[in-house]
């Protein structure tokens, strides 16, 4: 079953979910270890950095080696929460409302592009990753944390059975394969690891 939506539908969904997003994410972050994955991977970001689908700004605290930070998201409501985090961290961020499939930046504008837990919500994840590839310097890095099909068959079957309901609730395709999407976008995978029953992926990539 193909799960698709429009960008406007995603924007409307996150206008409702924004204030509850951190609370709903608490289990994944603290029990399943996503917070640890963010710290391990995203501290590698350096130079001119772009975060695509920045959400509520959960990654900002780990971006300690950036010389400049631009953060974009489809949802104005999520960006407002991210702005509060940036203010608390005394971090200068260029915030822009923008679709991942159509990034309004010149080629090779950034040394690092990051995105976390996001391709599952993009209307066209392959096109979005191709845009990240385009705006990242050829020698730069694209850092991703994603989730998808478990490597455990019983859990993967559960994800498949409930994929539609989960998508309707959270706008998330939780049974996709992140590595397939990254490769389809033409990115060269430099390193990848799977975590917690094979659900979560950390990926370091470069223009192929």
N, C-alpha and C positions, 0 to 999 in steps of 0.2 A: 504494500500500500504506500503510495507516494504522499508525503505530508508536506504541503505547501501552504503558504499564506502570503499576504501582501505586506509591504513595509508599513503601510498605514495601519494595518491590523496589529502588527507587532508594536508600533508606537502606542496605539491605544491600550494594548494589553499591559505594557510596562508603565503606562501612566497610572494604572490601577495597582500594579504590583510593586512599584518603586518603594513606597514607604515600608513595605513588609519584606523587601528583598533580603536584607541582611539577616532578619530573623529566620526566614525560610531557608537560607543558605547555611545556617549555623551548624547543622549536623555534618554536611559535606566538608565544611571548612575545618571544624575542630575534631570530629570523630573519624571521618574518613581521610583526613590528612591533606586536604587541598591547600590549607594555609602553609603547611610545610613545603609543598611543591612550589608554591608561589615564591617563597623565600629562596629556595634552592636554585630555581631557574632564572628568576627575574633580576637577581642581583648581577647577572651577566650583561644586562642591558647597559649600553654606554653611548656617549656622543649624542647626536641629535636623535631623539626617540619619539616615535609615534605609538600611541596606544589606540587600537581600533576596538570599538565597543567597550569603552572604559567602565561602563556601569556606574556603580556607586563609589568608585575610586579605591577599591580594595588593594590594588597593586601599587599605589603611589609610594607607600612606605618603603618598598623594596628597590625603588629606582634611584639608588644613591650615587650612581656613576654617570648619570645623564648630564649633558651640558645644556640641553633644552628639552622641554616636554610638551608635546601636543597631544590632546586627548579628544577623541571624537566618539559620538554615540548617536544612534537614531532617535533616542528618547530624550526630550528636553527635561522630563521629570527625573530621570536617572542622572543627567548632567548636573542638575541643581544639587543633588546629594553629593556628587563627586566634588563640586566646588567647595562645599563645606569641609570635606576632608582635606583638600588642598590648603584651605585657609588654616585649618588646625595644624597642619604640618609646615606652614609657612613656605609653601611650595608654589613657585610661579609656573602656571600651566596655561597654555593657549587652548581654550575649550571651543569646540565647534560642533554644531548639529550636522551630522553627515551620514550618508549611507555607506556601508562597507563596500558595496559593489561599485561605487562611484566616488572615489577619493579625489578631492579637489586639490591635488598637490602635483608638482612636476615630478618627472622621473628622477629616481635616485636622490630624493630629498632628505632621506633619513639614513642614519647609520644602523639603527635598530628599530624594528617594528614588533610590537607585542600584541597579543590578543589571548584572552583566557575565557574558557567556557562559553564560547561565542559562536563558533561555526555551526553548532547545532541549532541556532536560532536564525541564522542568515537565510534570506529567501533563496539566494544562490551562493552557497559556500565556495564553490570552485571559482566563480567570478570574483568573489571577495578576496580570496587568497591570491589570485592573479593580480589584483590591485595592490595588495600588500607587497607582492614581489616587484611590481613596477616602481613603487615609490621608495623601495629600499635600495640602498647602494649595492652594487654587485658584490662587493667585499663585506657587506654588512651581514646582519643576522636577523632572522625572523624567529621569535620565541613564542611557542604556543603551549597552552595547557588545555586539553580537551577531554571530553568523555565520550564513550561509545559502547559498543557491544562488549560484554564481558568475555573473557577467555574461558569461563566456566559455562558449560552448555546449559545447565539448569537455570542459571541466572540470565543468560542470553535469551533463552526461550521465554522467560518471564518478561524481559524487556520487549521482545517482539509482540507478545500477547497484549501488553498494555501500552504499546507505542502511541496508538491513537489518543487514548485518554490522557496520557502524559503530555502529548503535544497540545491538546486542547486546553489543558490546565496551565502549562508553563511555556508553551510555544517552543518546546525543546524536542529535537529528534535524538532521543537518548540511545538509539540502537544503530546509529551510523558507524562507519569505520573511519576515524580521523586520518589514519595513514593513507588510505585510498584517496581521500579528498585532497590531501596535501600533494600527493604524487600526481593526481589528475590536474592540479594547478600548475604543474611544471617546476615545482620546488625540489631542490636537492636536499634530502634529509641527511644531516651531519650526525645527529645522535637522537635516539628516542628510547624511552622507557615506559613500561606499563606498570601501573600501581593499583593496589586494592582490587583484587580479583580481576585484574586486567581491564578495569573500567576506565581509569584515568590515564591519560597519556601526557608525558612531557616531551616536546619536540623542539629541536634546534635545527633550523633549515636555512637555506641560502638559495639565491636565484640559480636555477639549474642550467 
